[in-house]
Amino acid sequence: MRAFLQGVAAVAFVALIVSGCGEDAPDAASSTEGEDTAAEMAEQVAEAFVPAADQFGVEQFKVVYALEGQETGTRTMWVEDYGARVGMEDSLTLYSERQHKLYYWDGDQSHLLDRPDGEVYSTGLRVKASEPTAFATTPASSLETVGYERLGEKTLVGHTCEHWQNTQLNYEGCRWNNIELEFLNGAGTDRILQQSVATEFVEGEGIPDRIRALAE
C-alpha cells in the first residue's frame, strides 16, 4: 500500500504545481519560469515510476519469507522475466490484526487486493523497488557509502549469498543475484524489530493465475 500511496501523492503534488496555487494571474516572465520549474519537477517525479524490469538475476522464481517482529507470518513472491512481472502474497499479523494482501506488478501497472469487499485497487504507476528488493539491488559501493560492511558469505535456501551489516543502523542482510534472502532491521536501536528470512526458493515457478487475475 505504501507504494500506491506514494504514487498517488506524487501525482497530486505535480498536478498542484502545474495548475497553480493562487488566484492572482502572474506576469509573463514569472509564468514562464513557473512552467519551466513545474516541468522539471514533473520529470523528476516521473523518473521514480520507471518500470522495475531486469532487476533480478534469475529469470523466473518463487521465494517464501518467514517474517518475525512487528509483522509476523509469511510473504511469498513470484517473479517472471527478471522482474517485469511480480506477484506477491502477504499472510501476516500486524499488531494483533490479521492481514491478507495480494499484489501484482506488470510492466508499469500495479494492482493491490487488501479489502474485505474484494475490490482491487489499480494504478498506472509502478514505483521503483515496489517489491522487497531495495537492499538486494543497491550497488555494493552505495551500501558502503551509507555504512554497510561486507562480512563474507552465508548459505540460505541452498544459495551462497553476500552477507552485509550496518552496525550504526543495526541492519543486516544477505543477498544473491539481486534477490534478498535475509534482512534484519533494527532501525537504529539495540535490538531487531523486524526480520525477513527466506525459507524456500524455487527456480522456474511462475506467478499463479489467482494473482494474475488482479489485472482483469
Secondary structure, 3 states (H helix, E strand, C coil): CHHHHHHHHHHHHHHHHHHCCCCCCCCHHHHHHHHHHHHHHHHHHHHCCCCCCCCCCCCCEEEEEEEEECEEEEEEEEEEHHHCEEEEEEEEEECCEEEEEEEEEECCEEEEECCCCCCCEEECCCCCCCCCCHHHHCCHHHHHHCCCEEEEEEEECCEEEEEEEECCCCEEEEEECCEEEEEEECCCCCCCCEEEEEEEEEECCCCCHHHHHHHC
